[in-house]
Amino acid sequence: MDWYPVFWNLRGHPVLVVGGGRVAARKVAALLRAGATVSVAAEGVCGQLRDAYEAGRIAYLAGAYVAEVLRGQRLVIAATDDPSINHRIAWDARDAGIPVNVVDDPEHCDFILPAVVDRSPLLIAISSGGRAPMLVRHLKTYLEARLPRALANLTEQMGRLRGCVKARLPTPAARRAFWEHVLGGSELVQIDAQRMRDVRRNLVRHAEAPDTASGPPLVALVGAGPGDPDLLTLKALQLIQGCDVVLHDALVSASILALVRPEAERVFVGKRAGGVHTPQAEIERRMIAYARRGLRVVRLKGGDPMIFGRGGEEMQALEQAGIPFEVVPGISAANGCAAYAGIPLTHRRHAHTLVMTSGCIHPDGSEHDWSVLARRRQTLVFYMPLRELDLICKQLVAHGLPSDWPAMLIFEGTAPAQRVLRGTLMSLPRLATADGMVSPAVLVVGEVTALADRLDEDGTPSPITGDARERRDTVYALL
């Protein structure tokens, strides 16, 4: 993090803006909205600043810049069109111990001014640290169009309710559960004044009979997707940012764990094929123990919890223990890895059946029905196949597929480290050994693998189609 984000209370404090043009006028307007007492130092001012001065909303210090105008100021913004003057202002301000911002010059700034989505008292600040101002502008426009103005009223309503909630619900866990029940499961546009009136009525019932009041499940079995945090569902993101405890697998990426609420406890319960791992019974015991303490628990799994994630066993354990739970599906490794490698899992000409299966030997020693798997016009996806890769390929050939049948291994799918090995059922085990590929990986078998788009020229995995490819090629041409 290059810049530490801070919201600064400037109400009633003196702030100096040096410069009299349109850029300075924009800074002055924002400062006035924040309640600052603004002075403008410039040899001349634009019409907007002149109007503000004549209306008595700002002070005007006419003349060329001199260091004396800094005296008594809380902070300074240098917004002239002369870089040398801006730099001199920065040096003088630092000598005087006054924080300074030089417009469009982060190297000479003590603080920078983000783009703001204003739903006061709710504020959303966006900054690229000066690297990509057009991206910031685009994101601000995106959020402005999607966040309802009613959020301002909602924030005020919740602020007024806060003391009442604290009085009626004495524990932090109870208060968090109450607010998550209020905010969860609805679009922000639906949280209107009528709903807030209902919240007040429900608060009384919740406080008087907390054991019978409806509330959110205590445990969520959440799919984290195959690795790229952009593939998290909105529900998954809401849950990991509102929970008390996260029990996570080894397959959950660090970039996804970084999105977990900072105050939440993180508990590693990783399991790797063939390696040391947390026993399944211990994972279930911990989930139940945390939930019985009244904590909101997220069991965070790579991919989808119900596709080779043992979510079914955990669901049964929670049900038997009488613990309320919910299941939040995630994008499975088959979908995510195939998309980021450019593979259509089904295709009218090549595959109208998709089979997802485990690449590991079943604990009871039973094998796959190889005669069902070794068929043309279908796509096979094997999860965690590396230990049994040679056996898988030999059995598929032995039961009817040709030895030159196309296949692909995808390692660290959807992550920046994603790598792909293309080959055939005969060649792929040898290629994987020579490459030193290790888990996590998926094996895709079928003619669809021959349709895969090649990766971006910079090696970054991403699903590229249509105009997205055109925009990518335009950027490469500029670089």
C-alpha positions in Angstrom: 0.0 0.0 0.0 1.8 3.1 -1.2 -0.5 5.6 0.5 -2.3 5.3 3.8 -6.0 6.2 3.4 -7.3 8.8 5.8 -10.5 10.8 6.1 -9.6 14.3 7.5 -12.0 16.5 9.5 -11.4 20.0 8.1 -14.6 21.6 9.4 -13.7 25.1 10.5 -10.0 24.7 9.9 -8.0 27.1 7.6 -6.8 25.7 4.2 -4.9 27.5 1.6 -5.2 26.9 -2.2 -2.5 28.5 -4.3 -3.7 29.1 -7.8 -6.6 30.8 -9.4 -7.7 28.6 -12.4 -10.3 25.9 -12.9 -8.2 23.2 -11.2 -7.9 25.4 -8.1 -11.7 26.1 -8.3 -12.5 22.3 -8.2 -10.3 21.9 -5.1 -11.9 24.9 -3.4 -15.4 23.6 -4.1 -14.6 20.2 -2.5 -13.0 21.9 0.5 -16.0 24.1 1.0 -18.3 21.0 1.0 -16.1 19.6 3.8 -16.6 22.8 5.8 -13.0 24.1 5.6 -12.3 27.8 5.9 -10.6 28.4 2.5 -8.2 31.1 1.3 -7.0 31.4 -2.3 -3.6 33.0 -3.1 -3.2 34.0 -6.8 -2.4 36.9 -9.0 -5.8 36.5 -10.6 -8.8 34.1 -10.3 -11.4 32.6 -12.6 -15.0 33.5 -12.6 -16.0 30.7 -10.3 -13.5 31.7 -7.6 -14.4 35.4 -8.1 -18.1 34.5 -7.4 -17.1 32.6 -4.3 -15.1 35.5 -3.0 -17.8 38.1 -3.7 -20.3 35.8 -1.9 -18.0 35.8 1.1 -17.4 32.0 1.0 -13.6 32.3 0.5 -10.8 34.8 1.3 -8.7 36.1 -1.6 -5.0 36.9 -1.1 -4.1 38.7 -4.4 -0.6 38.8 -5.7 2.3 36.6 -6.5 3.0 33.7 -4.2 5.1 34.4 -1.1 5.9 32.0 1.8 4.1 34.3 4.3 0.7 33.2 3.0 1.3 29.8 4.5 1.2 31.1 8.1 -1.5 29.6 10.2 -2.8 27.2 7.6 -3.8 23.6 8.4 -2.9 22.3 5.0 -2.0 23.6 1.6 -2.9 22.7 -2.0 -0.6 23.9 -4.8 -2.6 24.3 -8.0 -0.8 26.8 -10.1 0.1 26.1 -13.8 3.9 26.6 -13.0 5.7 23.5 -11.8 8.6 25.5 -10.3 6.2 27.6 -8.2 4.3 24.4 -7.1 7.6 22.8 -6.0 8.6 26.0 -4.1 5.2 25.9 -2.3 5.9 22.2 -1.4 9.3 23.0 0.1 8.0 26.0 2.0 5.1 24.1 3.4 7.3 21.3 4.6 9.7 23.7 6.2 6.6 25.2 8.1 5.4 21.7 9.1 2.2 22.0 7.0 1.0 19.0 4.9 0.9 19.9 1.2 -0.7 18.5 -2.0 0.7 19.4 -5.4 -1.9 18.8 -8.0 -0.9 15.9 -10.4 2.5 15.6 -8.9 2.5 12.8 -6.3 6.3 12.9 -5.8 5.9 16.4 -4.2 2.8 15.5 -2.2 2.5 14.7 1.5 -1.1 13.6 0.8 -3.1 12.9 -2.3 -6.8 13.7 -3.1 -8.8 10.7 -4.2 -11.9 10.7 -6.4 -14.9 10.6 -4.1 -18.3 9.0 -4.5 -20.3 11.2 -2.1 -23.3 9.7 -0.3 -22.6 11.8 2.8 -22.1 10.7 5.5 -21.1 7.7 3.5 -18.0 8.4 1.4 -16.1 6.1 -1.0 -12.6 7.3 -2.0 -10.8 5.9 -5.0 -7.1 6.4 -5.8 -4.5 4.9 -8.1 -1.7 6.9 -6.4 -1.4 9.0 -9.5 -0.7 6.1 -11.8 -4.0 5.7 -13.7 -6.3 8.7 -13.3 -8.5 7.7 -16.2 -9.1 4.3 -14.5 -10.1 6.1 -11.3 -12.4 8.3 -13.2 -14.0 5.3 -14.9 -14.5 3.5 -11.6 -16.0 6.6 -10.0 -18.5 6.8 -12.9 -19.3 3.1 -12.5 -20.0 3.4 -8.8 -22.0 6.7 -9.2 -24.3 5.0 -11.6 -24.9 1.9 -9.3 -25.0 3.2 -5.8 -28.4 4.7 -4.9 -28.7 8.2 -3.4 -30.8 6.6 -0.7 -27.6 5.3 0.8 -27.1 8.7 2.5 -30.5 8.4 4.3 -29.7 4.7 5.2 -26.4 5.7 6.7 -28.1 8.4 8.8 -30.9 6.0 9.9 -28.3 3.3 11.0 -26.4 6.0 12.9 -29.5 7.0 14.8 -30.3 3.3 15.6 -26.8 2.5 16.7 -27.2 3.5 20.3 -30.5 1.7 20.6 -29.0 -1.5 19.2 -26.0 -1.3 21.6 -28.4 -0.9 24.6 -30.7 -3.8 23.7 -28.0 -6.2 22.4 -25.1 -6.0 24.8 -22.6 -8.3 23.1 -20.6 -7.5 19.9 -21.6 -10.9 18.4 -25.3 -10.2 18.9 -25.0 -6.7 17.4 -23.1 -8.0 14.4 -25.6 -10.7 13.8 -28.5 -8.2 14.0 -26.9 -5.8 11.5 -26.0 -8.6 9.1 -29.6 -9.8 9.3 -30.7 -6.2 8.4 -28.3 -5.7 5.5 -27.9 -9.3 4.2 -29.8 -10.8 1.3 -31.1 -7.6 -0.2 -29.9 -5.1 -2.8 -29.0 -1.8 -1.3 -31.8 -0.1 -3.2 -34.3 -2.1 -1.2 -33.1 -0.9 2.2 -35.4 2.1 2.3 -37.1 4.0 5.0 -39.9 1.5 5.2 -37.5 -1.3 5.9 -35.7 0.8 8.5 -39.0 1.2 10.3 -39.4 -2.6 10.2 -35.8 -2.8 11.6 -36.8 -0.8 14.7 -39.8 -3.1 15.4 -37.7 -6.2 14.9 -35.0 -4.9 17.2 -37.4 -4.9 20.1 -38.4 -8.5 19.4 -34.8 -9.6 18.8 -33.7 -8.1 22.2 -36.7 -9.6 24.1 -36.4 -13.1 22.6 -33.0 -13.5 21.0 -33.2 -17.3 20.9 -36.4 -17.2 18.8 -35.7 -14.2 16.7 -34.9 -15.0 13.1 -31.3 -14.4 12.1 -28.7 -15.5 9.6 -27.1 -19.0 9.7 -24.1 -19.3 12.0 -22.0 -21.3 9.5 -21.6 -20.8 5.8 -19.9 -23.3 3.5 -18.5 -21.0 0.9 -16.9 -21.6 -2.4 -13.9 -19.4 -3.0 -13.6 -20.3 -6.7 -10.4 -21.5 -8.4 -8.1 -18.7 -7.2 -8.7 -15.4 -9.0 -10.4 -13.1 -6.4 -12.4 -11.5 -9.3 -14.3 -14.8 -9.5 -15.7 -14.7 -6.0 -19.5 -14.4 -5.9 -20.9 -11.3 -4.3 -22.5 -13.5 -1.5 -19.1 -15.0 -0.8 -17.4 -11.6 -0.5 -20.2 -10.3 1.8 -19.8 -13.4 4.1 -16.0 -13.3 4.4 -16.1 -9.6 5.1 -18.7 -10.0 7.9 -17.6 -13.2 9.6 -15.8 -13.8 12.9 -13.9 -17.0 11.9 -12.7 -18.4 8.6 -11.6 -22.0 8.3 -9.8 -22.2 5.0 -8.2 -24.7 2.7 -4.7 -24.7 1.3 -6.3 -24.1 -2.1 -7.7 -20.7 -1.1 -5.4 -18.1 -2.6 -3.6 -15.4 -0.5 -5.4 -12.7 -2.6 -8.8 -14.0 -1.5 -7.7 -14.3 2.2 -6.6 -10.7 2.0 -10.3 -9.8 1.5 -11.4 -11.4 4.8 -12.5 -9.0 7.5 -9.2 -7.9 9.3 -10.7 -8.7 12.8 -11.7 -12.2 11.8 -9.7 -15.2 13.1 -8.1 -17.2 10.3 -7.8 -20.9 10.9 -5.8 -23.0 8.4 -7.3 -26.5 7.9 -5.6 -27.3 4.7 -5.4 -30.7 3.1 -3.2 -31.8 0.3 -3.4 -35.1 -1.6 -0.8 -37.4 -0.1 0.5 -34.9 2.4 0.0 -33.9 6.1 -3.5 -32.5 6.5 -6.2 -31.6 9.1 -8.5 -34.6 9.5 -12.0 -34.1 8.3 -13.5 -34.9 11.7 -11.4 -32.2 13.3 -12.5 -29.6 10.8 -16.2 -30.4 11.5 -15.5 -30.3 15.3 -13.9 -26.9 15.0 -16.8 -25.5 12.9 -19.4 -26.7 15.5 -17.4 -25.4 18.4 -17.0 -21.9 17.0 -20.7 -21.8 16.1 -21.7 -22.8 19.6 -19.8 -19.8 20.9 -22.2 -17.6 18.8 -19.5 -16.8 16.2 -20.2 -16.3 12.5 -18.2 -19.0 10.8 -17.2 -19.3 7.2 -15.8 -22.6 5.9 -13.9 -21.3 2.9 -13.1 -23.9 0.2 -11.3 -23.7 -3.1 -13.6 -24.1 -6.0 -17.2 -25.2 -5.1 -17.8 -26.7 -1.6 -20.1 -29.4 -3.1 -17.7 -30.6 -5.9 -15.0 -32.7 -4.4 -14.9 -30.3 -1.4 -16.5 -32.6 1.2 -19.1 -30.0 1.7 -21.7 -32.7 1.9 -20.1 -34.3 4.9 -19.7 -31.0 6.7 -23.4 -30.2 5.9 -24.4 -33.4 7.5 -22.3 -32.8 10.6 -23.8 -29.3 11.1 -27.3 -30.7 10.6 -26.7 -33.4 13.2 -25.3 -30.8 15.6 -28.3 -28.5 15.1 -26.2 -25.7 13.8 -27.9 -23.4 11.2 -25.9 -23.2 8.0 -26.1 -22.1 4.4 -24.2 -23.2 1.3 -22.7 -20.6 -1.1 -21.6 -22.2 -4.4 -18.4 -21.1 -6.1 -17.0 -21.4 -9.5 -15.5 -24.8 -9.7 -11.9 -25.5 -10.8 -13.3 -27.2 -14.0 -15.1 -24.1 -15.1 -12.5 -21.5 -14.0 -9.4 -23.3 -15.2 -10.9 -24.2 -18.5 -12.2 -20.7 -19.2 -8.8 -19.1 -18.3 -7.1 -21.6 -20.6 -9.5 -20.9 -23.4 -11.2 -24.4 -23.4 -14.9 -24.7 -24.1 -15.9 -27.7 -21.9 -18.7 -28.6 -24.2 -18.9 -28.0 -28.0 -21.5 -29.0 -30.5 -19.0 -30.6 -32.8 -16.7 -32.2 -30.3 -18.4 -32.8 -26.9 -21.9 -32.9 -25.7 -21.1 -34.7 -22.4 -19.1 -33.3 -19.5 -17.8 -35.6 -16.7 -16.1 -34.2 -13.6 -14.3 -36.8 -11.5 -11.6 -37.2 -8.9 -8.1 -38.0 -10.0 -7.3 -39.7 -6.7 -7.9 -43.3 -5.7 -11.0 -43.7 -3.6 -10.3 -44.5 0.1 -12.2 -47.9 -0.3 -9.9 -48.8 -3.2 -12.6 -48.8 -5.8 -11.7 -47.6 -9.3 -13.5 -45.5 -12.0 -15.7 -47.2 -14.5 -13.1 -46.7 -17.2 -15.3 -48.0 -20.0 -17.7 -45.1 -19.3 -15.0 -42.5 -19.2 -13.1 -43.7 -22.3 -15.6 -42.4 -24.8 -15.4 -39.9 -27.6 -17.5 -36.8 -28.0 -17.2 -36.0 -24.3 -14.9 -33.9 -22.0 -13.3 -35.4 -18.9 -12.1 -33.2 -16.1 -10.0 -34.9 -13.4 -9.4 -33.0 -10.1 -6.1 -33.5 -8.4 -4.8 -36.0 -11.0 -1.0 -35.7 -10.7 -0.3 -38.7 -8.4 -2.3 -41.0 -10.6 -1.7 -39.3 -13.9 0.1 -42.2 -15.5 -2.6 -44.7 -14.4 -5.4 -42.4 -15.7 -3.9 -42.0 -19.1 -3.1 -45.7 -19.5 -6.5 -46.8 -18.4 -8.3 -44.4 -20.8 -6.1 -45.8 -23.7 -6.7 -49.4 -22.6 -10.5 -48.9 -22.6 -10.8 -47.4 -26.1 -9.4 -43.9 -26.5 -6.5 -43.5 -28.9 -3.0 -42.9 -27.5 -2.8 -39.6 -29.4 -6.1 -38.4 -27.9 -5.6 -34.7 -26.9 -5.3 -33.8 -23.2 -4.2 -30.8 -21.1 -2.9 -30.2 -17.6 -3.6 -26.8 -16.0 -1.5 -25.9 -13.0 -2.6 -23.0 -10.6 -5.6 -22.3 -12.8 -6.8 -18.6 -12.9 -3.9 -17.5 -10.7 -1.0 -15.3 -12.0 1.2 -18.4 -11.9 -1.1 -20.5 -14.2 0.7 -22.8 -16.6 -0.6 -25.2 -19.2 0.8 -28.4 -20.6 -0.7 -29.7 -23.8 -0.1 -33.2 -25.0 -1.8 -36.5 -25.6 -2.7 -39.4 -23.3 0.7 -41.0 -24.3 2.9 -37.9 -23.9 1.3 -36.0 -21.0 2.7 -38.1 -18.1 6.2 -37.7 -19.4 5.7 -34.0 -20.0 4.4 -33.5 -16.5 7.4 -35.3 -15.0 9.9 -33.3 -17.0 8.1 -30.1 -16.1 8.1 -30.8 -12.4 4.4 -29.8 -12.2 2.9 -30.0 -8.7 -0.6 -29.7 -7.3 -3.0 -28.0 -7.5 -3.8 -29.0 -11.1 -6.6 -30.3 -13.2 -6.5 -32.7 -16.2 -8.8 -32.0 -19.1 -9.2 -34.8 -21.7 -11.0 -34.4 -25.0 -11.0 -32.8 -28.4 -12.1 -29.5 -26.9 -8.5 -29.0 -25.5 -7.3 -28.5 -29.1 -9.6 -25.4 -29.3 -7.8 -23.6 -26.5 -6.8 -20.0 -27.1 -3.2 -19.4 -26.4 -2.4 -17.4 -23.2 -1.8 -13.7 -23.3 1.6 -12.7 -24.7 2.6 -11.5 -21.2 1.7 -14.9 -19.7 -1.2 -13.6 -17.7 -4.1 -16.1 -17.7 -7.5 -14.6 -18.5 -10.6 -15.5 -20.5 -10.4 -13.5 -23.7 -13.2 -13.3 -26.2 -14.5 -10.8 -28.8 -13.9 -7.1 -28.1 -11.9 -8.0 -25.0 -9.2 -9.5 -27.3 -9.4 -6.4 -29.5 -8.8 -4.1 -26.5 -5.9 -6.3 -25.3 -4.2 -6.2 -28.7 -4.7 -2.4 -28.8 -2.9 -2.1 -25.5 -0.1 -4.4 -26.6 0.3 -2.2 -29.8 0.7 0.9 -27.6 3.3 -0.8 -25.4 
